[in-house]
Amino acid sequence: MTISALVMGTLQARPEVRTGANGKPYTLARIRAADDAGASLMVSCIAFSNTAQRVLAALDAGSALAVSGPLKLGIWQPPDGGEPRVNASMTIDEVLTAGQMKKRRQAIADARSEGPEGRE
């Protein structure tokens, strides 16, 4: 099953640029998404668009970000017979960094403070 999703979390390692068999570059990233209770899910991501790849390339391990795109969920069974785990993978359409999120929140707050004509 594939769903359209927004995932917020932190990069687990520096994103890795690779080249496909067709000669076009793509970028791989792993994002740790955590809930308020401390549980987390690792999301394996791939980006094909130049914009998403450039934003990812500017980030380091531990960077906070939000990504959106189609998310596929499945079950992964370890080869050693361990507990099955949820497997999540996403094709990134858009990337929003922590700095961009802060600017967006400020712009919304400013618009709301301008009065009724400035509200969403």
Sequence and secondary structure as in RCSB ss.txt:
>XXXX:A:sequence
MTISALVMGTLQARPEVRTGANGKPYTLARIRAADDAGASLMVSCIAFSNTAQRVLAALDAGSALAVSGPLKLGI
WQPPDGGEPRVNASMTIDEVLTAGQMKKRRQAIADARSEGPEGRE
>XXXX:A:secstr
 EEEEEEEEEESS  EEEE TTS EEEEEEEEEE TTS EEEEEEEE SHHHHHHHHT  TT EEEEEEEEEEEE
E  TTS   EEEEEEEESEEEEHHHHHHHHHHHHHHHHT GGG  
